[in-house]
Amino acid sequence: MTAGGATGVAGVDLGKTSCRVVVRDANGERVGEAVGAPGLASPDGVARAVDAVLAGLRAAAAGAGTLRAVGVGAAGALAAPDAAARLATELAAACGAPVAVTSDATVAHAGAFAGRPGTVVAVGTGTVLVELDRSGDLRTLDGWGPWLGDDGSGTWLGRAGLRAVLRAHEGRGEPTALTDRAGAWGGPPDALPARVAGADAPARTLASFAPHVLAAASQGDGVARTIVAEAVRAVADACSHATAPYAPVGGIATAEPFASALRAVLGPGSVVVPESAPPHGGLLLAADPTTPYERTVSRRDPV
């Protein structure tokens, strides 16, 4: 059931760094953004995801009773389906509208390909590929989290960069411009381990150093360039086991020099620009329960 007079549909892309929202109604589209959440698999993941989504909806001027459907792609939904179901239930109650929850990478695929074959290559804080093959089968590659997977991700880059700083500090590694960047980011080398280990979200903290690695690589630092090249190879290897074309999304996949290097490795014509931004995939899933993505979706109506 929906609130009387509610006409808007909302699509949400909830990552670990940011929450992006688009609301479509009779007046067109409005967008909003809020801080992300650590992922549904984390101990307080559902509560923080609810807060992030509601903040994003408020930023897009959409409150309770104004929406007739909401589609959410949330980081960690595939790894924690029970948490995804709880998020759908809590948001449906808070919004007063039906809610569909799936992974952030799945809504990215819906935005990029609208149900056609291809692979979204989502590289941000983490890494996950969502493939829809030519037989209509949907599967993911990687997405195993920061300790066992997420190859080439922002967390991966940040960890590799900080490890290079520590090795250089000990004389076991090459000098690197990353040392000065790490100093401004987290203090002297011997303070860096505690800076990461003591963080509320260590993976996200590591990923916050990734832009420094990319910037140093762009400016010619040899150590940083090697790290970025290794990250690109890791992502390209996953792509080689998935269906082309590939649509890169996320803060790392679309940032330079990572983006250009990935296009070069994958080859001409194999990389496409997504048709729509990930929140628009949320709009599709909110309105249509018959897409190829449906088996990944948790749907709940307001009680």
C-alpha positions in Angstrom: 0.0 0.0 0.0 1.1 3.6 -0.6 0.3 6.9 1.0 -2.6 8.8 -0.6 -1.3 11.1 -3.3 2.2 9.7 -3.3 3.5 9.9 -6.9 7.3 9.8 -6.6 9.6 6.9 -7.2 13.1 6.9 -5.6 16.3 5.1 -6.6 19.1 4.8 -4.1 22.8 3.9 -4.6 24.1 3.3 -1.1 27.8 2.7 -1.0 30.3 2.8 1.9 31.4 6.3 1.0 28.3 8.0 -0.2 24.5 7.6 -0.6 23.2 9.0 -3.8 19.4 9.3 -4.5 17.3 10.3 -7.4 13.6 10.9 -7.1 11.3 11.0 -10.2 7.8 12.4 -10.0 5.5 14.6 -12.1 7.8 17.5 -11.7 10.9 15.7 -13.1 13.9 14.4 -11.3 15.6 15.6 -8.1 18.8 14.3 -6.7 20.2 14.2 -3.2 23.4 12.9 -1.5 24.4 11.9 2.0 27.2 10.1 3.8 27.4 6.3 3.1 27.3 3.4 5.5 29.9 0.7 6.3 28.0 -2.2 4.6 25.1 -4.4 5.6 27.4 -7.2 6.8 28.8 -5.0 9.5 27.4 -5.3 13.0 25.4 -2.0 12.8 25.0 -2.1 9.1 21.2 -2.1 8.8 20.8 0.8 11.3 23.4 2.9 9.6 22.0 2.1 6.2 18.5 3.2 7.2 20.0 6.5 8.5 22.0 7.1 5.3 19.0 6.3 3.0 16.6 8.6 4.9 19.2 11.4 4.9 19.6 11.0 1.2 15.9 11.1 0.6 15.6 14.2 2.7 18.3 15.8 0.7 16.3 15.0 -2.4 13.2 16.6 -0.8 11.4 13.2 -0.4 9.8 12.5 2.9 7.4 9.9 4.3 4.2 9.7 2.4 5.6 11.3 -0.8 6.8 8.1 -2.4 5.0 5.2 -4.0 8.1 3.0 -4.4 11.8 2.9 -3.4 14.6 0.9 -5.0 17.8 0.6 -3.0 21.2 -0.8 -4.0 23.1 -1.3 -0.8 26.7 -2.3 -0.3 26.9 -5.8 1.3 23.4 -6.9 0.3 24.6 -9.9 -1.5 26.8 -11.0 1.3 24.1 -10.4 3.9 20.7 -11.2 2.4 19.0 -11.3 5.9 20.3 -7.8 6.6 19.0 -6.7 3.1 15.5 -8.1 4.0 15.6 -6.2 7.4 16.7 -3.0 5.6 13.7 -3.4 3.2 11.3 -3.9 6.1 12.6 -0.9 8.1 12.7 1.5 5.1 9.2 0.4 4.0 7.9 1.4 7.5 9.8 4.6 7.5 8.9 5.7 4.0 5.3 4.4 4.0 5.9 2.8 0.6 7.0 -0.5 -0.9 10.8 -0.9 -0.9 13.1 -3.2 -3.0 16.6 -3.8 -1.7 19.5 -5.4 -3.6 23.2 -4.8 -3.9 24.7 -1.5 -5.0 26.5 -3.3 -7.8 23.2 -4.8 -9.1 21.5 -1.4 -9.3 24.6 -0.2 -11.1 24.1 -3.0 -13.7 20.4 -2.1 -14.0 21.4 1.5 -14.6 24.1 0.6 -17.1 22.5 -2.2 -19.1 18.8 -2.2 -18.2 18.6 -6.0 -18.3 20.9 -6.6 -21.3 24.0 -8.8 -21.3 27.2 -7.2 -20.0 29.2 -6.7 -16.8 29.3 -3.8 -14.4 32.8 -3.4 -13.0 32.2 -1.7 -9.7 35.5 -0.5 -8.1 35.2 1.8 -5.2 35.9 1.1 -1.6 35.5 -2.6 -2.6 35.4 -4.5 -5.9 32.6 -6.5 -7.3 31.6 -7.4 -10.9 28.0 -8.1 -11.7 27.6 -10.1 -14.9 24.4 -10.8 -16.9 25.4 -13.4 -19.5 23.8 -14.0 -22.8 21.7 -16.9 -21.3 20.1 -14.5 -18.9 22.1 -15.8 -15.8 23.2 -13.2 -13.3 26.2 -13.8 -11.1 28.9 -11.9 -9.3 32.7 -12.1 -9.3 34.8 -11.0 -6.3 33.0 -8.9 -3.8 34.5 -11.1 -1.1 35.2 -8.1 1.2 38.4 -6.4 2.2 40.1 -9.3 3.9 39.6 -12.1 1.4 38.9 -10.2 -1.9 38.0 -6.8 -3.3 41.1 -7.0 -5.6 42.2 -3.7 -7.0 39.7 -1.7 -4.9 40.2 1.5 -3.1 40.9 -0.5 0.1 43.4 -2.6 -1.8 45.1 0.5 -3.2 45.2 2.3 0.1 46.7 -0.8 1.9 49.3 -1.2 -0.9 50.3 2.4 -0.7 50.7 2.5 3.0 52.6 -0.8 3.0 55.0 0.9 0.5 55.4 3.8 2.8 56.3 1.5 5.7 58.7 -0.5 3.6 60.4 2.7 2.5 60.6 3.9 6.1 62.5 0.7 7.0 64.8 0.9 4.0 63.3 -2.3 2.5 61.5 -0.5 -0.3 62.0 2.3 -2.8 61.6 5.9 -1.7 58.2 7.2 -2.7 56.3 10.4 -2.8 53.6 8.5 -0.9 55.6 9.0 2.3 54.8 12.7 2.4 51.2 12.1 1.4 50.9 9.5 4.2 52.3 12.0 6.7 49.7 14.5 5.8 47.0 11.8 5.8 47.8 10.0 9.0 51.0 11.1 10.6 54.5 9.6 10.7 55.0 6.0 9.6 55.0 4.5 13.0 51.5 6.0 13.6 49.9 4.6 10.5 49.1 1.1 11.8 47.2 2.5 14.7 45.4 5.0 12.5 44.0 2.1 10.5 43.4 -0.5 13.2 41.7 2.0 15.5 39.3 3.3 12.8 35.6 2.7 13.1 35.7 1.2 9.6 39.3 0.1 8.7 38.5 -0.8 5.1 37.0 2.6 4.4 39.9 4.3 6.2 42.4 2.4 4.0 40.3 3.4 0.9 40.6 7.0 1.9 44.3 6.9 1.1 43.6 5.5 -2.4 43.2 9.0 -4.0 46.7 9.8 -2.8 48.0 6.7 -4.6 46.3 7.7 -7.8 47.5 11.3 -7.5 51.1 10.2 -6.9 50.9 7.8 -9.9 49.6 10.6 -12.1 52.5 12.7 -11.1 55.0 10.0 -12.1 55.9 8.4 -8.7 57.3 5.0 -9.7 56.1 3.1 -6.6 52.5 4.5 -7.0 52.5 3.7 -10.7 53.4 0.1 -10.0 50.7 -0.2 -7.4 48.0 1.2 -9.8 49.2 -1.1 -12.6 48.9 -4.2 -10.3 45.4 -3.1 -9.2 44.3 -2.7 -12.8 45.7 -6.1 -13.7 43.7 -7.6 -10.8 40.4 -6.1 -12.0 41.1 -6.9 -15.7 41.7 -10.6 -14.7 38.3 -10.7 -13.1 36.8 -9.1 -16.3 38.4 -11.8 -18.4 36.1 -14.3 -16.7 32.9 -12.2 -17.4 30.8 -11.2 -20.3 31.7 -8.1 -22.3 31.0 -5.3 -22.7 32.2 -3.8 -19.4 30.8 -0.8 -17.7 33.2 0.6 -15.1 31.5 2.4 -12.1 32.7 3.7 -8.8 35.2 6.2 -7.5 38.3 4.1 -8.4 37.1 2.6 -11.7 36.3 6.0 -13.2 39.3 7.9 -11.7 42.6 8.6 -13.5 45.0 7.0 -14.1 43.1 3.9 -13.2 40.3 4.4 -15.8 42.6 4.9 -18.8 44.8 2.0 -17.8 41.8 -0.4 -17.4 40.4 0.6 -20.8 43.8 0.0 -22.4 44.1 -3.5 -20.8 40.5 -4.5 -21.7 40.9 -3.4 -25.3 39.1 -1.1 -27.8 35.4 -1.4 -27.9 35.1 -3.6 -24.8 34.4 -0.7 -22.3 31.1 1.2 -22.5 29.8 4.3 -20.7 26.8 3.3 -18.5 23.5 4.5 -19.9 22.4 5.9 -16.5 23.9 6.4 -13.1 23.4 3.7 -10.5 20.5 5.4 -8.7 18.5 5.2 -11.9 18.9 1.4 -11.7 17.1 1.7 -8.4 14.2 3.4 -10.1 13.9 0.5 -12.5 13.9 -2.2 -9.8 11.5 -0.2 -7.7 9.0 -0.1 -10.5 9.5 -3.5 -12.2 9.6 -6.8 -10.4 10.1 -8.8 -13.6 13.7 -7.9 -14.5 16.5 -10.4 -14.6 17.8 -9.0 -11.3 14.7 -10.0 -9.3 16.3 -13.1 -7.7 18.7 -10.8 -5.9 15.9 -8.4 -4.6 14.3 -8.3 -1.2 10.9 -6.6 -1.4 8.8 -5.4 1.5 5.5 -3.5 1.8 4.8 -1.1 4.6 2.9 -2.6 7.5 
